[in-house]
Amino acid sequence: MPMTMNRLYALALCLPLLLLSGGPLLAAEALPAERRLIFADDFIARLDPAAWIAEYQPELHSSVSVQDGKLVLDTRGGVTVWLNRKLQGNLLIEFRRKVLVEDGSNDRLSDLNLFWMASDPKNVELFTRNGQFEAYDGLDLYYVGIGGNHNTSTRFRKYGGGERRLLQEYSDAAHLLKPNHEYLIQVLVQEGRSSVRVDGVEFFAFSDPAPLRSGYFGLRSTWSRQEVRAVRVWQWP
């Protein structure tokens, strides 16, 4: 019997996670049989310049680096680290991410953000910006910002036509950030529906009548120090 989208969604995101070292974050049986792992990065030694494009202002006492198997975004201003691979079709993007609040000069509990299905309608080259948030206003993309505005809001937007349409928003503690907590972030794109889960809990879901079918995925933040590890991208028809 064909698997329905809702059943597939539940299987893909709700089955127990593996405690892994280099393997997929979801048990193999949790994804469709025809799935393909099309990208994985455990940040073993360095940031691969062929795989990732970092946009930020280094003069603002900022850096993007790999340390101890983690991608570290340590920035005073805005930063976007793009996966240098155009994605399309049905996808599951997942990774683990932590906002550090210790004694770093940029430590601030705010802005665990991401872009996906991003493209520039006026330029075939997407990677032309310096990390400032407003520079991305003209793109077509989906955006989630968890703990934005000094950890007071969590928002889901669709960008397009010069507008940043607000789709959903939260301000309660359950949808805001905790310091030094490693989150599992999962983005599922399937048949025009985009959803975001955080530690297995669905924060956002949107069935788009005019979905963005292809584009780039970016790790986004501003003025904070964050760690990212175990990035995986799965695709199926």
Order of alpha helices (4+ residues) and beta strands (2+ residues): alpha-beta-beta-beta-beta-beta-beta-beta-beta-alpha-beta-beta-beta-beta-beta-beta
